[in-house]
Amino acid sequence: MNIKEAYKEWSEQYDTNENKTRDLEAVALRSVLSSIDFHKVLEFGCGTGKNTVWFEQRAQKVIAADFSEEMMAKASKKVNTSNVEFVIADINKPWNFSTDEIDLISFSLILEHVESIDEIFNKTSKVLKTGGYMYIGEFHPFKQYAGSKARYNTPEGEQEVTCFTHNVSDFIHASKKYNFSLLVLEEWFDDNDRSQIPRILSLLFKKN
């Protein structure tokens, strides 16, 4: 299904349906980022605000961006503070963000819907200040290899969202190309059962 139309429809149930991927990625983000300092955050793919509510307590300024007005409407009801700015933005189009202060850019469960990882690292390198951090929390490619992808249920049946598979090495190669250092690579498992296929891949990079 078309990505934008899918998230418009999914927004009505996104916060209430069972979603292990959504919930585990929230745990991953908080764990990975709790030990670093940041002040101005660009949160790409804020969705219904599951991570925005955490960022607004930690950062001086949060730019919460998403291309789904319906998802963002849900987020804005959860977060109504002066340090959070909600912005309608498409990750695949040119980014028009200030480049002088952003010291953390986060991508949560959004890059699987982007065909070119290389282009995302290129754009990030232009917006993020030197010494800043780039966090990625994604549906693990191993899950995709096994046939899983973003999906939700409707009265008409199960709907699958258009997705692209990015291998772990794709992230590493792109980071080297655009002068990022890998600080953290972590895999997250359902019920912490490491005998199973991991559900979430989290990566933390630093811009050199």
Secondary structure, 3 states (H helix, E strand, C coil): CCHHHHHHHHCCCCCCCCCHHHHHHHHHHHHHHCCCCCCEEEEECCCCCCCHHHHHHHCCEEEEEECCHHHHHHHHHHCCCCCEEEEECCCCCCCCCCCCCCCEEEEECCHHHCCCHHHHHHHHHHHCCCCCEEEEEEECHHHHHCCCCCEEEECCEEEECCCCCCCHHHHHHHHHHCCEEEEEEEEECHHHCCCCCCCEEEEEEEEC
